[in-house]
Amino acid sequence: MPDFDRLTEDSLRALYWAQVETYGRHGGFCGIADLLCGIALSRESVTSEFLSKAGITTHAVRSLIAPTADEPPTVEENIPLTPNSKKTFNLAFNVADELGHQKINCGHILYSLLNEPMVEDLREILQTLKVDPEQLRSELYLRLRDTGCP
């Protein structure tokens, strides 16, 4: 697993909110949709504004995520990431390295979420919200490349 010390405060906040989302729907693992909600919830993040302009809000994503039947983890428990979420973080670190960025922000994570092959639950969320993932990914990459954040 990559070095989480490289995450910005916004990225850590997004991960925290993703775990809160997981807990709130009684999930045992923090998945892709939870990460998307976490990024949208990290209010100080420029990326959450980017998502909002694209029509991807926390409320909209929450309405598309079904609660799981699992028992919620205890509050003290750290909610583990699904394999796809772990892969997303690995991709985010790779993207940052390719762009020469020392820190990993929410934009790197979002870009990695949108990278192919996109997991089915994220594809369904974006289709329902009528968001073109290719266009969003292209815009996001240009912003990351040019400014380091979306």
C-alpha positions in Angstrom: 0.0 0.0 0.0 1.3 3.5 -0.8 2.6 5.9 1.8 -0.5 7.7 3.1 1.8 10.5 4.5 1.8 11.9 1.0 -2.0 12.6 1.2 -3.0 16.2 1.6 -5.3 17.3 4.4 -8.2 17.4 1.9 -7.5 13.8 0.8 -7.3 12.6 4.4 -10.6 14.4 5.1 -12.2 12.8 2.0 -11.0 9.4 3.2 -12.5 10.1 6.7 -15.8 11.1 5.1 -15.8 8.1 2.9 -15.5 5.9 6.0 -18.3 7.8 7.7 -20.5 7.2 4.6 -19.6 3.5 4.8 -20.5 3.4 8.5 -23.7 5.2 7.9 -24.9 2.7 5.4 -23.8 -0.2 7.6 -21.0 -1.2 5.3 -18.1 -3.3 6.3 -15.8 -2.0 3.6 -15.2 1.4 2.1 -15.9 1.2 -1.6 -15.7 3.3 -4.7 -19.0 5.1 -4.2 -18.1 5.9 -0.6 -14.8 7.5 -1.9 -16.8 9.5 -4.3 -19.1 10.7 -1.5 -16.0 11.4 0.7 -14.5 13.6 -2.0 -17.8 15.5 -2.5 -18.0 16.0 1.3 -14.6 17.4 1.8 -16.0 20.9 1.5 -12.7 22.8 1.4 -11.6 20.7 -1.6 -11.5 22.3 -5.0 -12.3 18.9 -6.3 -15.7 18.8 -4.5 -16.5 22.0 -6.3 -15.4 20.4 -9.6 -17.8 17.4 -8.8 -20.6 19.7 -7.9 -20.3 21.6 -11.2 -20.4 18.3 -13.0 -23.7 17.4 -11.2 -22.1 14.9 -8.8 -23.3 15.8 -5.3 -23.2 13.9 -2.1 -27.0 13.8 -2.0 -27.2 12.4 -5.6 -24.6 9.7 -5.0 -26.1 8.7 -1.6 -29.5 8.3 -3.2 -27.9 5.7 -5.6 -26.1 3.7 -3.0 -28.1 0.9 -1.4 -27.5 0.2 2.3 -25.7 -3.1 2.9 -27.0 -5.8 5.2 -23.7 -6.0 7.1 -23.6 -5.0 10.7 -21.9 -1.6 11.1 -18.3 -1.7 12.4 -17.7 -0.3 15.8 -16.8 3.4 16.0 -13.3 2.6 17.1 -12.7 0.3 14.2 -10.9 1.5 11.1 -13.1 0.6 8.1 -11.0 -1.2 5.5 -10.9 -0.4 1.8 -12.3 -2.7 -0.8 -9.8 -4.0 -3.3 -11.1 -1.5 -5.9 -10.6 1.3 -3.4 -7.0 0.2 -2.7 -6.4 0.0 -6.4 -7.7 3.6 -6.7 -5.2 4.9 -4.2 -2.4 3.0 -5.9 -3.4 4.6 -9.2 -3.6 8.1 -7.6 0.0 7.7 -6.3 1.1 6.6 -9.8 -0.7 9.6 -11.4 0.9 12.0 -9.0 4.3 10.5 -9.6 3.9 10.7 -13.4 3.0 14.4 -13.1 5.8 15.1 -10.7 3.6 15.9 -7.7 4.8 15.2 -4.2 1.4 15.3 -2.6 -1.8 13.3 -3.5 -4.9 15.5 -3.4 -8.6 14.7 -4.1 -8.1 15.4 -7.8 -5.6 12.6 -8.1 -8.0 10.2 -6.3 -11.0 11.3 -8.4 -9.0 11.0 -11.6 -8.0 7.4 -10.5 -11.7 6.6 -9.8 -12.6 7.7 -13.3 -9.7 5.7 -14.9 -10.5 2.6 -17.0 -11.5 0.0 -16.3 -14.1 1.8 -14.3 -15.9 -0.4 -11.7 -19.6 -1.1 -12.5 -21.1 0.7 -9.5 -19.3 3.9 -10.4 -20.3 3.6 -14.1 -24.0 3.2 -13.1 -23.8 6.2 -10.8 -22.3 8.4 -13.5 -24.8 7.1 -16.1 -27.7 7.8 -13.8 -26.4 11.4 -13.2 -25.9 11.8 -16.9 -22.2 12.6 -16.5 -19.7 11.7 -19.3 -16.8 10.1 -17.5 -14.4 10.6 -20.4 -15.1 14.3 -20.5 -14.8 14.6 -16.7 -11.5 12.6 -16.8 -10.1 14.8 -19.6 -10.9 18.0 -17.8 -9.6 16.8 -14.6 -6.3 15.6 -16.1 -5.7 18.9 -17.7 -6.3 20.8 -14.5 -4.0 18.4 -12.6 -1.3 18.7 -15.2 -1.5 22.5 -15.4 -2.0 23.4 -11.8 -1.5 20.4 -9.6 -5.2 20.4 -8.5 -8.5 20.5 -10.3 
